[in-house]
Amino acid sequence: MDNGAMYIHNNTGWFPGLKNSLSPQSTQLFFNYGSNTFRPEIKFGNLVLDATEVSSLDLGGKVEQISGDFEIRKTGNDLSGIFFSGNSTLKIQGSFIQMGGLFLGCF
């Protein structure tokens, strides 16, 4: 995806493509996601989570690199959130922006 392009994901399946080229200023917006949506070999551009009806999700070992911003808007209802288990490292080259949702860091 070129800079300025946007991909919208609204299901619990895999992020498409075996090989991805996501420019730092492209945006990947997730209105829905599941345990198999994210894979460690994907280097996201601007990653935005804006999901209303999802359960808590462990991104440890699944999301490792974001070349743009990481923005959390919504992570489900009540106490649903995202967390990183184990010795996971998340590299964000842009900004971390949390406008809502629950981000637990590590467990």
DSSP file (Angstrom, degrees, kcal/mol; ACC not computed):
  #  RESIDUE AA STRUCTURE BP1 BP2  ACC     N-H-->O    O-->H-N    N-H-->O    O-->H-N    TCO  KAPPA ALPHA  PHI   PSI    X-CA   Y-CA   Z-CA
    1    1 A M              0   0    0      0, 0.0    22,-2.5     0, 0.0    25,-0.2   0.000 360.0 360.0 360.0 132.7    0.0    0.0    0.0
    2    2 A D    >   -     0   0    0      1,-0.2     3,-2.0    20,-0.1     2,-0.0  -0.321 360.0 -76.5 -75.8 162.5    1.3    3.4   -0.9
    3    3 A N  T 3  S+     0   0    0      1,-0.3    23,-0.3    23,-0.1    -1,-0.2  -0.366 122.0  26.3 -56.1 136.8    1.5    6.3    1.4
    4    4 A G  T 3  S+     0   0    0     21,-2.1    -1,-0.3     1,-0.3    22,-0.2   0.201  93.7 122.5  91.5 -15.1   -2.0    7.8    1.9
    5    5 A A    <   -     0   0    0     -3,-2.0    22,-2.6    23,-0.0     2,-0.4  -0.435  47.6-150.7 -78.9 155.6   -3.8    4.5    1.1
    6    6 A M  E     -a   27   0A   0     20,-0.2     2,-0.4    -2,-0.1    22,-0.2  -0.994   9.9-165.4-132.1 135.0   -6.2    3.0    3.5
    7    7 A Y  E     -a   28   0A   0     20,-2.7    22,-3.0    -2,-0.4     2,-0.5  -0.969  10.8-157.2-113.3 132.2   -7.2   -0.7    4.2
    8    8 A I  E     -a   29   0A   0     -2,-0.4     2,-0.5    20,-0.2    22,-0.2  -0.955   4.9-166.3-113.8 124.8  -10.3   -1.4    6.3
    9    9 A H  E     +a   30   0A   0     20,-3.0    22,-2.8    -2,-0.5    23,-1.0  -0.944  15.7 166.1-112.6 124.0  -10.6   -4.7    8.0
   10   10 A N  E     +a   32   0A   0     -2,-0.5     2,-0.3    21,-0.2    23,-0.1  -0.269  51.7  65.1-135.6  48.6  -14.1   -5.7    9.4
   11   11 A N  S    S-     0   0    0     21,-0.6    21,-0.2     2,-0.2    23,-0.1  -0.938  80.9-110.8-155.0 175.6  -13.9   -9.4   10.1
   12   12 A T  S    S+     0   0    0     -2,-0.3    24,-0.5    21,-0.2    25,-0.1   0.328  82.3 101.4 -96.1   7.6  -12.1  -11.9   12.4
   13   13 A G  S    S-     0   0    0      1,-0.2    21,-0.3    20,-0.1    -2,-0.2  -0.081  80.8 -61.0 -84.4-174.6  -10.0  -13.5    9.7
   14   14 A W        -     0   0    0      1,-0.1    23,-0.2    19,-0.1    -1,-0.2  -0.223  50.3-105.9 -63.7 150.0   -6.4  -13.1    8.5
   15   15 A F        -     0   0    0     22,-1.6    -1,-0.1    21,-0.3    -6,-0.0  -0.698  57.1-105.5 -69.1 129.3   -5.0   -9.8    7.3
   16   16 A P  S    S+     0   0    0      0, 0.0    -1,-0.1     0, 0.0    21,-0.0  -0.171  75.8  44.9 -70.6 153.7   -4.8  -10.6    3.5
   17   17 A G        -     0   0    0      1,-0.1     3,-0.1     3,-0.1    -2,-0.1   0.390  61.8-127.1  96.2 135.3   -1.7  -11.4    1.6
   18   18 A L  S    S+     0   0    0      1,-0.3     2,-0.4     0, 0.0    -1,-0.1   0.824 103.8  30.8 -79.6 -33.5    1.3  -13.6    2.1
   19   19 A K  S    S-     0   0    0      2,-0.0     2,-0.4    23,-0.0    -1,-0.3  -0.994  77.6-169.3-125.1 132.5    3.7  -10.7    1.4
   20   20 A N        -     0   0    0     -2,-0.4     2,-0.5    21,-0.2    23,-0.2  -0.957  17.2-166.5-125.7 141.0    2.8   -7.2    2.3
   21   21 A S        +     0   0    0     -2,-0.4     2,-0.6    21,-0.1    23,-0.1  -0.897  19.0 175.2-123.4  99.0    4.4   -3.8    1.5
   22   22 A L        -     0   0    0     -2,-0.5   -20,-0.1    21,-0.4    45,-0.1  -0.910  23.5-137.9-112.0 111.2    2.8   -1.3    3.7
   23   23 A S    >   -     0   0    0    -22,-2.5     3,-2.0    -2,-0.6    23,-0.2  -0.263  25.1-110.5 -64.9 152.7    4.2    2.2    3.4
   24   24 A P  T 3  S+     0   0    0      0, 0.0    45,-0.3     0, 0.0    -1,-0.1   0.795 117.5  45.6 -56.9 -31.2    4.7    4.2    6.7
   25   25 A Q  T 3  S+     0   0    0     20,-0.1   -21,-2.1    43,-0.1     2,-0.2   0.150  90.0 102.3-103.2  19.7    2.0    6.7    5.9
   26   26 A S    <   -     0   0    0     -3,-2.0    20,-3.2   -23,-0.3     2,-0.4  -0.660  66.8-134.2 -89.8 159.3   -0.6    4.1    4.7
   27   27 A T  E     -ab   6  46A   0    -22,-2.6   -20,-2.7    -2,-0.2     2,-0.6  -0.959  16.1-165.7-123.5 133.3   -3.3    3.2    7.2
   28   28 A Q  E     -ab   7  47A   0     18,-3.0    20,-2.7    -2,-0.4     2,-0.5  -0.960  17.2-167.9-115.2 109.9   -4.7   -0.2    8.3
   29   29 A L  E     -ab   8  48A   0    -22,-3.0   -20,-3.0    -2,-0.6     2,-0.6  -0.874   4.0-161.3-106.4 124.5   -8.0    0.4   10.1
   30   30 A F  E     +ab   9  49A   0     18,-2.8    20,-3.0    -2,-0.5   -20,-0.2  -0.915  22.7 166.8-113.6 111.0   -9.5   -2.5   12.1
   31   31 A F  E    S+     0   0A   0    -22,-2.8    21,-0.6    -2,-0.6    22,-0.4   0.580  82.5  14.8 -89.0 -14.5  -13.2   -2.4   13.0
   32   32 A N  E    S+a   10   0A   0    -23,-1.0   -21,-0.6   -21,-0.2     2,-0.3  -0.977  70.4 164.1-154.4 150.8  -13.0   -6.1   13.9
   33   33 A Y        -     0   0    0     -2,-0.3     2,-0.2   -23,-0.1   -21,-0.2  -0.974  12.4-160.6-162.0 165.7  -10.3   -8.6   14.5
   34   34 A G    >   -     0   0    0    -21,-0.3     3,-1.5    -2,-0.3     4,-0.5  -0.784  46.7 -77.2-142.3-174.8   -9.6  -12.0   16.0
   35   35 A S  T 3  S+     0   0    0      1,-0.3     3,-0.1    -2,-0.2   -22,-0.1   0.709 128.3  43.4 -64.9 -20.4   -6.8  -14.2   17.3
   36   36 A N  T 3  S+     0   0    0    -24,-0.5   -21,-0.3     1,-0.1    -1,-0.3   0.357  88.0  91.3-105.2   5.0   -5.6  -15.0   13.8
   37   37 A T  S <  S+     0   0    0     -3,-1.5   -22,-1.6   -23,-0.2     2,-0.3   0.904  80.5  56.0 -68.3 -42.0   -5.8  -11.5   12.2
   38   38 A F        -     0   0    0     -4,-0.5    25,-0.1   -24,-0.1   -24,-0.0  -0.707  60.6-172.9-102.6 144.4   -2.3  -10.4   13.0
   39   39 A R    >   -     0   0    0     -2,-0.3     3,-1.6    23,-0.1    25,-0.2  -0.983  29.9-125.9-133.8 144.6    1.0  -12.0   12.0
   40   40 A P  T 3  S+     0   0    0      0, 0.0    24,-0.2     0, 0.0    25,-0.1   0.729 103.6  65.1 -65.4 -22.5    4.6  -11.0   13.1
   41   41 A E  T 3  S+     0   0    0     23,-0.1     2,-0.5    22,-0.1   -21,-0.2   0.571  82.1  94.8 -78.5  -5.6    5.9  -10.7    9.6
   42   42 A I    <   -     0   0    0     -3,-1.6     2,-0.8    20,-0.3    23,-0.6  -0.756  59.6-160.7 -89.3 124.4    3.6   -7.8    8.8
   43   43 A K  E     -e   65   0B   0     -2,-0.5   -21,-0.4   -23,-0.2    23,-0.2  -0.896  21.7-148.8-102.1 104.3    5.2   -4.3    9.3
   44   44 A F  E     -e   66   0B   0     21,-1.8    23,-3.4    -2,-0.8    24,-0.4  -0.270  10.8-148.7 -73.1 156.7    2.2   -2.1    9.5
   45   45 A G  S    S-     0   0    0      1,-0.3    23,-2.2    21,-0.2     2,-0.7   0.724  83.0 -11.1 -81.9-106.0    2.0    1.6    8.4
   46   46 A N  E    S-b   27   0A   0    -20,-3.2   -18,-3.0   -23,-0.2     2,-0.6  -0.900  77.6-156.6 -94.7 115.9   -0.4    3.4   10.7
   47   47 A L  E     -bc  28  70A   0     22,-2.3    24,-3.0    -2,-0.7     2,-0.5  -0.851  12.4-176.4 -99.7 121.1   -2.2    0.8   12.7
   48   48 A V  E     -bc  29  71A   0    -20,-2.7   -18,-2.8    -2,-0.6     2,-0.6  -0.975  11.4-163.1-122.4 124.6   -5.6    1.8   14.0
   49   49 A L  E     +bc  30  72A   0     22,-2.5    24,-3.3    -2,-0.5    25,-1.3  -0.937  23.7 154.5-106.6 120.4   -7.9   -0.3   16.3
   50   50 A D  E     + c   0  74A   0    -20,-3.0     2,-0.5    -2,-0.6    25,-0.2  -0.411  19.5 149.6-141.9  57.2  -11.5    0.9   16.4
   51   51 A A  E     - c   0  75A   0     23,-2.0    25,-2.2     1,-0.1     3,-0.3  -0.830  25.2-177.4-107.0 129.6  -13.5   -2.3   17.3
   52   52 A T  S    S+     0   0    0    -21,-0.6     2,-0.6    -2,-0.5    -1,-0.1   0.864  78.9  39.1 -89.3 -41.6  -16.7   -2.2   19.2
   53   53 A E  S    S+     0   0    0    -22,-0.4     2,-0.3    23,-0.2    -1,-0.2  -0.603  85.5 110.1-118.4  72.2  -17.6   -5.9   19.5
   54   54 A V        -     0   0    0     -2,-0.6    23,-0.6    -3,-0.3     2,-0.2  -0.905  56.5-124.6-133.2 163.1  -14.4   -7.9   20.1
   55   55 A S        -     0   0    0     -2,-0.3    25,-0.0     1,-0.2    -2,-0.0  -0.538  51.4 -64.6 -99.8 173.9  -12.9   -9.8   23.1
   56   56 A S        -     0   0    0     -2,-0.2     2,-0.4    26,-0.1    26,-0.2  -0.230  55.8-156.1 -57.9 147.0   -9.5   -9.3   24.7
   57   57 A L  E     -g   82   0C   0     24,-2.3    26,-2.1    -3,-0.1     2,-0.7  -0.992  15.2-142.3-136.9 130.1   -6.6  -10.1   22.4
   58   58 A D  E     +g   83   0C   0     -2,-0.4    26,-0.2    24,-0.2    24,-0.1  -0.818  18.5 177.5 -87.9 112.6   -3.0  -11.1   23.0
   59   59 A L    >>  +     0   0    0     24,-3.3     3,-2.4    -2,-0.7     4,-2.0   0.352  33.5 133.7 -96.2   4.2   -0.9   -9.4   20.4
   60   60 A G  T 34 S+     0   0    0     23,-0.5     4,-0.1     1,-0.3    26,-0.1  -0.373  84.0   1.0 -58.1 123.3    2.4  -10.8   21.9
   61   61 A G  T 34 S+     0   0    0      2,-0.3    -1,-0.3    -2,-0.2     3,-0.1   0.470 123.4  78.7  76.1   2.0    4.5  -12.2   19.1
   62   62 A K  T <4 S+     0   0    0     -3,-2.4     2,-0.5     1,-0.3   -20,-0.3   0.759  94.7  34.6-110.2 -38.7    1.8  -11.1   16.5
   63   63 A V     <  +     0   0    0     -4,-2.0    -1,-0.3   -25,-0.1    -2,-0.3  -0.975  63.8 146.2-119.3 116.7    2.4   -7.4   16.1
   64   64 A E        +     0   0    0     -2,-0.5    27,-2.8   -22,-0.5     2,-0.4   0.640  58.6  41.8-121.7 -26.3    6.1   -6.4   16.4
   65   65 A Q  E     +ef  43  91B   0    -23,-0.6   -21,-1.8    25,-0.2     2,-0.4  -0.987  45.7 174.0-136.5 130.6    6.6   -3.5   14.0
   66   66 A I  E     -ef  44  92B   0     25,-2.8    27,-2.7    -2,-0.4    28,-0.4  -0.972  10.0-168.9-130.5 116.4    4.6   -0.4   13.1
   67   67 A S  S    S+     0   0    0    -23,-3.4   -22,-0.2    -2,-0.4   -21,-0.2   0.596  77.8  25.4 -84.8  -9.4    6.4    2.1   10.8
   68   68 A G  S    S-     0   0    0    -23,-2.2    26,-2.2   -24,-0.4     2,-0.2  -0.022 113.0 -34.5-117.8-134.8    3.8    4.8   11.4
   69   69 A D        -     0   0    0    -45,-0.3   -22,-2.3    25,-0.2     2,-0.6  -0.623  40.9-143.8 -94.3 153.1    1.5    5.6   14.3
   70   70 A F  E     -cd  47  96A   0     25,-2.9    27,-3.0    -2,-0.2     2,-0.5  -0.967  25.6-176.9-115.1 111.6   -0.3    3.1   16.6
   71   71 A E  E     -cd  48  97A   0    -24,-3.0   -22,-2.5    -2,-0.6     2,-0.6  -0.941  13.4-165.6-117.8 127.6   -3.7    4.4   17.5
   72   72 A I  E     +cd  49  98A   0     25,-3.0    27,-2.9    -2,-0.5    28,-1.2  -0.953  22.2 154.5-111.9 117.8   -6.2    2.7   19.8
   73   73 A R  E    S-     0   0A   0    -24,-3.3     2,-0.3    -2,-0.6   -23,-0.2   0.803  70.3  -1.0-104.9 -51.2   -9.7    4.1   19.7
   74   74 A K  E     -c   50   0A   0    -25,-1.3   -23,-2.0    26,-0.2    -1,-0.4  -0.997  46.4-177.5-143.6 142.7  -11.9    1.1   20.8
   75   75 A T  E     -c   51   0A   0      1,-0.5     2,-0.2    -2,-0.3   -23,-0.2  -0.070  61.7 -77.1-130.0  33.8  -11.0   -2.4   21.9
   76   76 A G        -     0   0    0    -25,-2.2    -1,-0.5   -23,-0.1   -23,-0.2  -0.575  69.2 -40.4 105.9-169.8  -14.5   -3.9   22.6
   77   77 A N  S >  S-     0   0    0    -23,-0.6     3,-2.1    -2,-0.2     2,-0.1  -0.576  98.4 -17.2 -95.8 158.1  -17.0   -3.6   25.4
   78   78 A D  T 3  S-     0   0    0      1,-0.3    -2,-0.0    -2,-0.2     0, 0.0  -0.253 131.5  -9.3  55.0-118.5  -16.4   -3.5   29.1
   79   79 A L  T 3  S+     0   0    0     -2,-0.1    -1,-0.3     2,-0.1     2,-0.2   0.192  94.6 129.5-100.5  15.7  -13.0   -4.8   30.0
   80   80 A S    <   +     0   0    0     -3,-2.1    22,-0.3   -26,-0.1     2,-0.3  -0.487  31.3 137.9 -69.0 139.5  -12.0   -6.1   26.6
   81   81 A G        -     0   0    0     -2,-0.2   -24,-2.3    20,-0.1     2,-0.4  -0.893  49.0 -91.1-160.3-170.6   -8.6   -4.9   25.6
   82   82 A I  E     +gh  57 103C   0     20,-2.4    22,-2.7    -2,-0.3    23,-0.4  -0.913  37.9 170.8-118.4 149.0   -5.3   -5.7   24.0
   83   83 A F  E     -g   58   0C   0    -26,-2.1   -24,-3.3    -2,-0.4   -23,-0.5  -0.955  29.3-128.0-149.4 166.1   -2.2   -6.9   25.7
   84   84 A F  E     - h   0 106C   0     21,-2.7    23,-1.1    -2,-0.3     2,-0.1  -0.973  26.3-157.8-122.2 115.1    1.3   -8.3   24.9
   85   85 A S    >   +     0   0    0     -2,-0.5     3,-0.6    21,-0.2   -24,-0.1  -0.475  52.4   3.3 -89.8 162.8    2.3  -11.6   26.6
   86   86 A G  T 3  S-     0   0    0      1,-0.2     2,-0.3    -2,-0.1    21,-0.1  -0.236 119.7 -31.0  68.8-152.4    5.8  -12.9   27.2
   87   87 A N  T 3  S+     0   0    0     19,-0.1    -1,-0.2     2,-0.0     2,-0.1  -0.267  85.5 158.6 -96.9  45.0    8.9  -11.0   26.2
   88   88 A S    <   -     0   0    0     -3,-0.6     2,-0.4    -2,-0.3   -28,-0.1  -0.408  27.2-155.9 -74.0 144.0    7.3   -9.3   23.3
   89   89 A T        -     0   0    0     -2,-0.1     2,-0.6     2,-0.0   -28,-0.1  -0.985   2.1-161.9-121.1 130.6    8.7   -6.1   21.9
   90   90 A L        -     0   0    0     -2,-0.4     2,-0.7     2,-0.0   -25,-0.2  -0.958   5.7-159.0-113.1 119.1    6.6   -3.6   19.9
   91   91 A K  E     -f   65   0B   0    -27,-2.8   -25,-2.8    -2,-0.6     2,-0.6  -0.878  10.5-177.9-101.5 116.2    8.6   -1.1   17.8
   92   92 A I  E     -f   66   0B   0     -2,-0.7   -25,-0.2   -27,-0.2   -23,-0.1  -0.958  11.6-175.1-114.7 116.9    6.6    2.0   16.9
   93   93 A Q  S    S+     0   0    0    -27,-2.7   -26,-0.2    -2,-0.6   -24,-0.2   0.697  76.1  37.8 -85.1 -18.5    8.4    4.5   14.7
   94   94 A G  S    S-     0   0    0    -26,-2.2     2,-0.3   -28,-0.4   -25,-0.2   0.236 109.1 -49.9 -99.7-134.3    5.6    7.0   14.9
   95   95 A S        -     0   0    0      2,-0.0   -25,-2.9    -2,-0.0     2,-0.6  -0.741  36.3-130.6-107.9 154.2    3.4    8.0   17.8
   96   96 A F  E     -d   70   0A   0     -2,-0.3     2,-0.5   -27,-0.2   -25,-0.2  -0.935  31.5-177.5-100.3 121.7    1.4    5.9   20.3
   97   97 A I  E     -d   71   0A   0    -27,-3.0   -25,-3.0    -2,-0.6     2,-0.5  -0.980  10.7-176.8-126.0 121.2   -2.1    7.4   20.5
   98   98 A Q  E     +d   72   0A   0     -2,-0.5   -25,-0.2   -27,-0.2     3,-0.1  -0.944  15.5 160.0-121.8 112.1   -4.8    6.1   22.8
   99   99 A M  S    S-     0   0    0    -27,-2.9     2,-0.3    -2,-0.5   -26,-0.2   0.534  72.4 -27.5-102.6 -11.7   -8.2    7.8   22.6
  100  100 A G  S    S+     0   0    0    -28,-1.2   -26,-0.2   -26,-0.0    -1,-0.2  -0.936  92.6  73.9-177.4-169.7  -10.2    4.9   24.2
  101  101 A G  S    S-     0   0    0     -2,-0.3     2,-0.5   -28,-0.2   -20,-0.1  -0.141  79.7 -71.3  74.1-173.5  -10.1    1.2   24.7
  102  102 A L        -     0   0    0    -22,-0.3   -20,-2.4   -19,-0.0     2,-0.5  -0.984  38.4-176.4-128.2 122.8   -7.9   -0.7   27.0
  103  103 A F  E     +h   82   0C   0     -2,-0.5   -20,-0.2   -22,-0.2     3,-0.1  -0.978   2.4 179.5-120.3 117.1   -4.2   -1.3   26.5
  104  104 A L  E     -     0   0C   0    -22,-2.7     2,-0.9    -2,-0.5   -21,-0.2   0.451  21.4-150.5-100.7  -1.4   -2.6   -3.5   29.1
  105  105 A G  E     -     0   0C   0    -23,-0.4   -21,-2.7     2,-0.1     2,-0.3  -0.555  64.9  -4.1  69.6-106.3    1.0   -3.5   27.9
  106  106 A C  E      h   84   0C   0     -2,-0.9   -21,-0.2   -23,-0.2   -19,-0.1  -0.881 360.0 360.0-123.9 157.4    2.3   -6.9   29.1
  107  107 A F              0   0    0    -23,-1.1   -22,-0.2    -2,-0.3    -1,-0.1   0.279 360.0 360.0-125.1 360.0    0.8   -9.7   31.1
